[in-house]
Amino acid sequence: PKYSAMLTWAAKVHEIGLTVAHSQFQKHGAYLIENSDLSGFSRQEQRVLSAMVRGHRRKFPSSVFEQLPSEVVTCTKHLCILLRLAVLSHRARSPVAKPIPRIEAEDNRISLVFPEDWIEHHPLTRAELEQEANYLEAAGFLLRFS
């Protein structure tokens, strides 16, 4: 439940950095979250939330996660990857429902399984998933999709 709540909060605040600037807004958002007085969040929870917001787009910042307490590093990285995939899949903010892929994960491997032929008919999504796979591979994760 705690992890689910943290992922929900990250999804709600991941764009807060846009209030500062559009360029590298994930970094601005991470700074705001880590350095604000957020009632109801411990300092460690703020650092975890900040790391997830920092890591939600572009290059996966492994060094940011390594600054967290060791007992939360792996889980926070995995939650951040879920956030990245959610943001990627909802980039258009369209009210039209998209299919939700089946997600399978084990260790550092993630598989997304879309309905048959769906990914072939959505080349922009495919291209973005390929880019995401490259970002994650550089951080030691393997993303597959079909």
KOLROMI-498729 format. One record per atom (N, C-alpha, C): atom name; z, y, x. Coordinates in steps of 0.2 Angstrom, whole numbers, padded with zeros to 4 digits, m for minus. Atoms other than C-alpha are relative to their C-alpha. Example, Ala and Ser with C-alpha at 12.3 -4.5 7.8 and 13.67 -1.06 7.14 Angstrom:
% residues 2
  atom     c3     c2     c1
     N   0000  m0006   0004
    CA   0039  m0022   0062
     C   0000   0006   0004
     N  m0001  m0006  m0004
    CA   0036  m0005   0068
     C   0003   0005  m0004
% end
This chain:
% residues 146
  atom     c3     c2     c1
     N   0000  m0006   0004
    CA   0000   0000   0000
     C   0000   0006   0004
     N   0000  m0006  m0004
    CA   0004   0012   0014
     C  m0007   0002   0003
     N   0007  m0001  m0003
    CA  m0013   0010   0022
     C  m0005   0002  m0005
     N   0005  m0003   0005
    CA  m0022   0012   0006
     C   0001   0007  m0002
     N  m0001  m0007   0001
    CA  m0013   0028   0003
     C  m0002   0005   0006
     N   0002  m0004  m0005
    CA  m0017   0034   0020
     C  m0008   0001   0000
     N   0007   0000   0000
    CA  m0035   0030   0018
     C  m0002   0005  m0006
     N   0001  m0004   0006
    CA  m0035   0039   0001
     C   0001   0007   0002
     N  m0002  m0007  m0002
    CA  m0027   0055   0009
     C  m0006   0002   0005
     N   0005  m0001  m0005
    CA  m0040   0054   0023
     C  m0007   0002  m0004
     N   0006  m0001   0004
    CA  m0054   0053   0010
     C   0000   0007  m0003
     N  m0001  m0006   0003
    CA  m0047   0068   0001
     C   0000   0006   0004
     N   0000  m0006  m0004
    CA  m0045   0080   0016
     C  m0005   0000   0006
     N   0005   0001  m0006
    CA  m0059   0074   0028
     C  m0004   0006   0001
     N   0005  m0006  m0001
    CA  m0069   0090   0025
     C   0004   0007   0000
     N  m0003  m0006  m0001
    CA  m0055   0102   0027
     C  m0002   0005   0005
     N   0003  m0004  m0005
    CA  m0062   0108   0043
     C  m0006   0005  m0002
     N   0006  m0004   0002
    CA  m0077   0116   0034
     C   0003   0007  m0002
     N  m0003  m0006   0002
    CA  m0065   0130   0029
     C   0000   0005   0007
     N   0001  m0004  m0006
    CA  m0066   0135   0048
     C  m0007   0001   0002
     N   0007   0000  m0003
    CA  m0084   0131   0053
     C  m0003  m0006  m0002
     N   0004   0006   0001
    CA  m0098   0119   0049
     C  m0001  m0004   0006
     N   0002   0003  m0006
    CA  m0101   0115   0067
     C   0007  m0004   0002
     N  m0006   0004  m0002
    CA  m0089   0101   0072
     C   0006   0000  m0004
     N  m0005  m0001   0004
    CA  m0079   0103   0057
     C   0005  m0006   0000
     N  m0005   0005  m0001
    CA  m0071   0086   0060
     C   0006   0001   0005
     N  m0005  m0002  m0005
    CA  m0062   0093   0075
     C   0005   0005  m0003
     N  m0004  m0005   0003
    CA  m0056   0108   0066
     C   0005  m0003  m0006
     N  m0004   0004   0004
    CA  m0050   0097   0052
     C   0006  m0003   0003
     N  m0005   0004  m0004
    CA  m0040   0086   0064
     C   0005   0005   0002
     N  m0005  m0005  m0003
    CA  m0032   0101   0072
     C   0004   0003  m0006
     N  m0004  m0003   0005
    CA  m0027   0109   0055
     C   0005  m0005  m0003
     N  m0005   0005   0003
    CA  m0019   0092   0049
     C   0005  m0001   0005
     N  m0005   0001  m0005
    CA  m0010   0089   0065
     C   0005   0005   0001
     N  m0004  m0005  m0002
    CA  m0003   0106   0067
     C   0003   0004  m0006
     N  m0002  m0003   0006
    CA   0001   0111   0049
     C   0007  m0004  m0002
     N  m0006   0003   0003
    CA   0018   0108   0040
     C  m0002  m0003  m0006
     N   0002   0003   0006
    CA   0013   0095   0028
     C   0006  m0004  m0003
     N  m0005   0003   0003
    CA   0027   0091   0016
     C  m0001  m0007  m0002
     N   0001   0007   0003
    CA   0029   0072   0012
     C  m0003  m0004   0006
     N   0003   0004  m0006
    CA   0021   0067   0029
     C   0004   0000   0006
     N  m0003   0000  m0007
    CA   0030   0062   0045
     C  m0005   0002   0005
     N   0004  m0002  m0005
    CA   0024   0068   0061
     C  m0005  m0005   0002
     N   0004   0005  m0002
    CA   0017   0051   0065
     C  m0006  m0001  m0005
     N   0005   0001   0005
    CA   0008   0050   0048
     C  m0005   0006   0001
     N   0005  m0005  m0002
    CA   0000   0067   0052
     C  m0004  m0001   0005
     N   0004   0002  m0005
    CA  m0006   0061   0068
     C  m0005  m0005  m0001
     N   0005   0005   0003
    CA  m0014   0046   0060
     C  m0005   0003  m0004
     N   0005  m0003   0004
    CA  m0022   0056   0047
     C  m0005   0005   0004
     N   0004  m0005  m0005
    CA  m0028   0069   0060
     C  m0005  m0004   0004
     N   0005   0004  m0004
    CA  m0036   0055   0070
     C  m0005  m0003  m0004
     N   0005   0002   0005
    CA  m0045   0048   0055
     C  m0005   0005  m0002
     N   0005  m0006   0002
    CA  m0052   0065   0050
     C  m0004   0001   0006
     N   0004  m0002  m0006
    CA  m0057   0068   0068
     C  m0005  m0005   0001
     N   0005   0005  m0001
    CA  m0066   0051   0069
     C  m0004  m0002  m0006
     N   0004   0002   0006
    CA  m0074   0051   0052
     C  m0008   0001   0001
     N   0007  m0001  m0001
    CA  m0091   0057   0059
     C  m0002   0001   0007
     N   0003   0000  m0007
    CA  m0102   0057   0074
     C   0003  m0005   0005
     N  m0003   0004  m0005
    CA  m0096   0049   0090
     C   0007  m0003  m0002
     N  m0007   0003   0002
    CA  m0081   0037   0087
     C   0004   0002   0006
     N  m0005  m0003  m0005
    CA  m0067   0046   0097
     C   0005  m0005   0002
     N  m0005   0005  m0001
    CA  m0058   0031   0104
     C   0006   0003   0004
     N  m0006  m0003  m0004
    CA  m0047   0042   0116
     C   0005   0003  m0005
     N  m0005  m0004   0004
    CA  m0040   0051   0101
     C   0005  m0006  m0003
     N  m0004   0005   0002
    CA  m0034   0034   0094
     C   0005  m0003   0005
     N  m0004   0002  m0005
    CA  m0027   0029   0110
     C   0007   0004   0001
     N  m0005  m0004   0000
    CA  m0015   0043   0109
     C   0006  m0001  m0005
     N  m0005   0002   0005
    CA  m0006   0036   0094
     C   0004  m0005   0003
     N  m0004   0005  m0002
    CA   0008   0024   0095
     C  m0004  m0007   0000
     N   0004   0006  m0001
    CA   0002   0007   0100
     C   0000  m0004  m0006
     N   0000   0005   0006
    CA   0007  m0002   0084
     C  m0004   0002  m0006
     N   0004  m0002   0006
    CA  m0004   0009   0073
     C  m0007   0001   0003
     N   0007  m0001  m0002
    CA  m0020   0010   0084
     C  m0005  m0004  m0003
     N   0006   0005   0003
    CA  m0030  m0005   0078
     C  m0001   0002  m0007
     N   0001  m0001   0007
    CA  m0026  m0002   0060
     C  m0003   0007  m0002
     N   0003  m0007   0001
    CA  m0030   0017   0061
     C  m0007   0000   0002
     N   0008   0000  m0001
    CA  m0047   0013   0069
     C  m0003  m0003  m0005
     N   0003   0003   0005
    CA  m0051   0001   0056
     C   0000   0004  m0007
     N   0000  m0005   0006
    CA  m0046   0013   0042
     C  m0005   0005   0001
     N   0004  m0005  m0001
    CA  m0056   0026   0050
     C  m0008  m0002  m0001
     N   0006   0003   0001
    CA  m0071   0015   0050
     C  m0002  m0001  m0007
     N   0001   0000   0007
    CA  m0069   0012   0032
     C  m0002   0007  m0003
     N   0001  m0007   0002
    CA  m0068   0031   0029
     C  m0007   0002   0002
     N   0006  m0002  m0003
    CA  m0084   0033   0040
     C  m0006  m0003  m0005
     N   0005   0004   0004
    CA  m0094   0020   0029
     C   0000   0003  m0007
     N  m0001  m0003   0007
    CA  m0087   0028   0013
     C  m0004   0007   0000
     N   0003  m0007  m0001
    CA  m0093   0046   0019
     C  m0007  m0001   0000
     N   0008   0001  m0001
    CA  m0110   0039   0024
     C  m0003  m0002  m0006
     N   0003   0003   0006
    CA  m0113   0030   0008
     C   0000   0005  m0006
     N  m0001  m0005   0006
    CA  m0108   0045  m0003
     C  m0003   0007   0003
     N   0002  m0007  m0003
    CA  m0117   0059   0008
     C  m0004   0004  m0005
     N   0004  m0004   0005
    CA  m0128   0064  m0007
     C   0004   0003  m0006
     N  m0005  m0003   0005
    CA  m0113   0067  m0019
     C  m0004  m0001  m0007
     N   0004   0000   0007
    CA  m0125   0061  m0033
     C   0005  m0004  m0005
     N  m0004   0004   0005
    CA  m0117   0055  m0049
     C  m0003  m0006  m0002
     N   0004   0006   0001
    CA  m0130   0041  m0049
     C   0004  m0005   0003
     N  m0004   0005  m0003
    CA  m0120   0025  m0046
     C  m0004  m0004   0005
     N   0004   0004  m0005
    CA  m0125   0016  m0030
     C   0004  m0007   0000
     N  m0004   0007  m0001
    CA  m0121  m0003  m0027
     C   0005   0001   0005
     N  m0006   0001  m0006
    CA  m0105  m0006  m0017
     C  m0002  m0006   0003
     N   0001   0006  m0004
    CA  m0109  m0018  m0003
     C   0007  m0004   0001
     N  m0006   0005  m0002
    CA  m0098  m0033   0000
     C   0002   0002   0007
     N  m0002  m0001  m0007
    CA  m0088  m0029   0016
     C   0004  m0006   0003
     N  m0003   0006  m0004
    CA  m0083  m0043   0028
     C   0002   0003   0007
     N  m0002  m0002  m0006
    CA  m0073  m0039   0043
     C   0005  m0005   0003
     N  m0004   0004  m0004
    CA  m0065  m0049   0057
     C   0000   0003   0007
     N  m0001  m0003  m0007
    CA  m0058  m0042   0073
     C  m0004   0007   0000
     N   0004  m0006  m0001
    CA  m0071  m0029   0079
     C  m0007  m0001  m0003
     N   0006   0001   0003
    CA  m0085  m0035   0068
     C   0000   0001  m0008
     N   0000  m0002   0007
    CA  m0090  m0028   0051
     C  m0007  m0001  m0003
     N   0006   0002   0004
    CA  m0103  m0034   0039
     C   0000   0003  m0007
     N   0001  m0002   0007
    CA  m0110  m0025   0024
     C  m0006  m0004  m0003
     N   0005   0004   0003
    CA  m0120  m0035   0012
     C  m0001   0003  m0007
     N   0003  m0004   0006
    CA  m0130  m0025  m0001
     C  m0004  m0005  m0004
     N   0004   0004   0004
    CA  m0139  m0032  m0016
     C  m0007  m0002   0003
     N   0006   0002  m0003
    CA  m0155  m0041  m0012
     C  m0005   0005   0000
     N   0006  m0005  m0001
    CA  m0169  m0029  m0005
     C   0003   0007  m0001
     N  m0002  m0007   0001
    CA  m0158  m0014  m0009
     C  m0001   0004   0006
     N   0000  m0004  m0006
    CA  m0157  m0008   0009
     C  m0007   0001   0002
     N   0007  m0001  m0001
    CA  m0176  m0011   0011
     C  m0003   0006  m0004
     N   0003  m0006   0004
    CA  m0179   0002  m0003
     C   0003   0006   0001
     N  m0004  m0006  m0001
    CA  m0167   0015   0004
     C   0000   0001   0008
     N   0001  m0001  m0008
    CA  m0174   0019   0022
     C   0005   0005   0003
     N  m0004  m0004  m0003
    CA  m0163   0034   0024
     C   0007  m0003   0001
     N  m0007   0004  m0001
    CA  m0147   0024   0021
     C  m0001  m0005   0006
     N   0001   0005  m0006
    CA  m0154   0011   0033
     C   0000   0004   0007
     N   0000  m0004  m0006
    CA  m0157   0024   0046
     C   0007   0003   0002
     N  m0007  m0002  m0001
    CA  m0140   0031   0044
     C   0005  m0006   0002
     N  m0004   0006  m0002
    CA  m0132   0014   0045
     C  m0002  m0002   0007
     N   0002   0002  m0007
    CA  m0142   0010   0061
     C   0003   0005   0005
     N  m0004  m0004  m0005
    CA  m0135   0026   0069
     C   0007  m0001   0000
     N  m0007   0001   0000
    CA  m0118   0022   0063
     C   0002  m0006   0004
     N  m0001   0006  m0004
    CA  m0120   0005   0071
     C   0000   0001   0008
     N   0000  m0002  m0007
    CA  m0124   0013   0088
     C   0006   0004   0002
     N  m0006  m0004  m0002
    CA  m0109   0025   0087
     C   0006  m0005   0000
     N  m0005   0005   0000
    CA  m0098   0010   0083
     C   0000  m0005   0006
     N   0001   0004  m0005
    CA  m0105  m0001   0096
     C   0002   0003   0007
     N  m0003  m0004  m0006
    CA  m0101   0012   0109
     C   0007   0000   0001
     N  m0007   0001   0000
    CA  m0083   0010   0104
     C   0002  m0007   0000
     N  m0002   0007  m0001
    CA  m0083  m0009   0105
     C   0000  m0003  m0007
     N   0001   0004   0007
    CA  m0087  m0013   0086
     C  m0007  m0002  m0001
     N   0007   0002   0002
    CA  m0101  m0022   0079
     C  m0001   0000  m0007
     N   0001  m0001   0007
    CA  m0108  m0016   0062
     C  m0007  m0004  m0001
     N   0006   0003   0002
    CA  m0121  m0027   0054
     C  m0001   0001  m0008
     N   0001  m0002   0007
    CA  m0129  m0024   0037
     C  m0006  m0004  m0002
     N   0006   0003   0003
    CA  m0142  m0033   0026
     C   0000   0001  m0008
% end
